[in-house]
Every structure is written in structure tokens, then in C-alpha cells.
Amino acid sequence: MKQISNKLFFEQVEALIAEGQEAELRLRGNSMRPLLRDGRDTVIIAPTTDCELQPCEVVLFRYQGRHILHRIRRRSGNNLLLAGDGNYRLTEQCTTADVVGRMVRIRRRSGRVIACNTWHWRLPSACWLLLPALLRRILLAILRRIGR
């Protein structure tokens, strides 16, 4: 398997999205657990418009020289507050200009595809976000211990 640097990879992703195409990314990391999982899920990122950048949307954005896939928690004008679903304390701030694209579909390892504008994605997302931070923290710890 050939490997390329993250910088080169994300330059290509940004170029595809700038041309109006979609890009597929295999997830790396655990910050979006439990809804998205490292090694199991592939996400499809599409170009987005300013009006689509609303709370609860999951976006790919540039942050301190890296590309991160997290959920918009709050928007104030062009400023966004973002956090991973598995982060109960850490947040990032960026502007709408830092957003590369918006997650529109998820492909599970089984091949099942979930559109992000359907209740199959929105209901579990809403339920997870409504849980108090302490309860999310406890549930994440349990999931880590049982290997999920």
C-alpha cells in the first residue's frame, strides 16, 4: 500500500471539493465516537454553502494546520464553535472560510450507506447531543472498556 502525507492528501481533497465533487475519507481517531468510529466508517464530504453551516452539521475544517471532522455546536455570524461527539470538554473555533465541506453520507464497513439528512442519522445524533456531558463521558468510558 502506498502512503502519502496528510498535507498532500488534504490538498487533493480540497481540490476535489472546490471543483464541486465529493471526497471520501476513512475515519481516523476517536473524537466522533460513538456515532462515527475509527477504521469502521468512511464519510463522504461534499461542497457546502454558507447557509448549510448550522449547528449539528458535521464538517471538515482547517484548524491549526490540520484538517478535522467535527460537529458544529454553535454559530455566531461567520464564527463557528465545533467539537467532536466524543469530546465532552474540548472545542475548536474557526470561521466559515475554514470549512472545506460538509459530511453528507456515511458508509459503514458492512457497505450500508446512511444519508446525513435522514432520521437514521439525525435521531441518534440529536439523542447523543441531548445527553448531559457527564453522562456522555461515562458512556464513552464504558464503550472504550468493552471495545466498541
N, C-alpha and C positions, 0 to 999 in steps of 0.2 A: 504494500500500500504506500503510495506517495503522500508525503506530508508537505503542507505549505504553511507559511507563517500566518498568524491571525491577521496581521496588517494587510497582507496581500489578499487573503480570503475575504475580509470585510470590505476592501476596496472593490472587489468583484461583486459582492452582494449589493453595495450601494450603487454601483453602475447599473446592475440589472433593474433595481427598483427605480432609479432615475429614468430609465428607458420605459417605464410603465409595466415591467414584467414582475412576476412573483419570484421569490427566492425561498428555497427550503433549507432549514437549519436543523441539524440534530442537536438536541439539548445537551449542554454540558453544565454541571453544577446542580446544586440542590436548593437554590434560592426560591424557586417557584413550586416547591413541594407543598402540599401533596397532590395538587391538581396536574402539574406537569413534572415528569421525572427524567432524571439524567439517564441517558442510554436507552430509554424506552420510547421517548416521544420525539417526533420530528414536527417542527412547526413551519407553516407557510406564512411568509411575510409579504405583504402587498403594499403598494404605494398608498398613501393616505392623504386626506385633505385636512386642513386646519380644523374644520368643524367636527371631524370624526375623533379628534383627540380629546376625549372626555373621560371622566373618572370611570374606572372598571375596565377600560380597554387595556390590552397588553400590547406594548410597543417595544421595538428595538430602537435604542437610542445610544448616542455617543456620550460618554461620561469619563472625564479624566483620562483620555487616551485609550479607553476601552469601549467595547460595544456590549451593552447589557440588555437583556429582555426582562422587563418588569412591568407591573401594572400601575397605571396612573391612579393615584389616590386622590389628588386634588389638583384643580386648575384655577389659576388666577391670572387672567389675561393671557399672555404668552408664556407664563411660568408654570412649570409642572412639578409636582411632588410625586415621586414614584417609590415603590417598594416591591420587593418580591413577596409572594404569598407566604413563603417560609420565613420571612424576616418579620419579627414582631417588634423590633426596635430600630433597625437601620433603614434610612431613607436616602434617596438621592434627589437632587434638584437639577433641572435643566430647563431649556426653553423649547418651544415648539420647533425651532430651527434645528435643534439637535436630534430630533426624531427622524429615523431612517425610514421606518414603515410600521405597519400595524399587523398584528397576528390575525389571520382570517380563518385558518384551519389548523387542526392538529391531526397528525397521523400516528396512531398507536403502533406498537411493534406488530400487533396482530393484523395490521392492514386497515383497521377501522379508521374512518375519517370523520372528524367531528367539526362541523362548521361553528365558528365562534358567535354567529348571530342567531343560534338556535337555543332552545331551552336546555338541550343536552349539555351545553357549556355554561350558559348564563345562570341556571339554577344552582349547580354546585358552586360556582364562583360566588354568587350572592350569599349563599349559606355560609361559606367559609369566611367571607369578609364580615358577616354579621356577628361572628363569634368574638367574644372579648379576647384581647391579646393574651391574657394569662391562660385561657382555655386552649387557644391555638398553640401556645408554647408547650403545654402538657401533651396535647395530641401529637405534635411533631416529635416530641421526645419518645412517645410510645411507638410511633411509626418507625423511628430510627432503630429502636431496640428490637423490633420484630422484623426488621429488614425490608420494610416497604417504602 
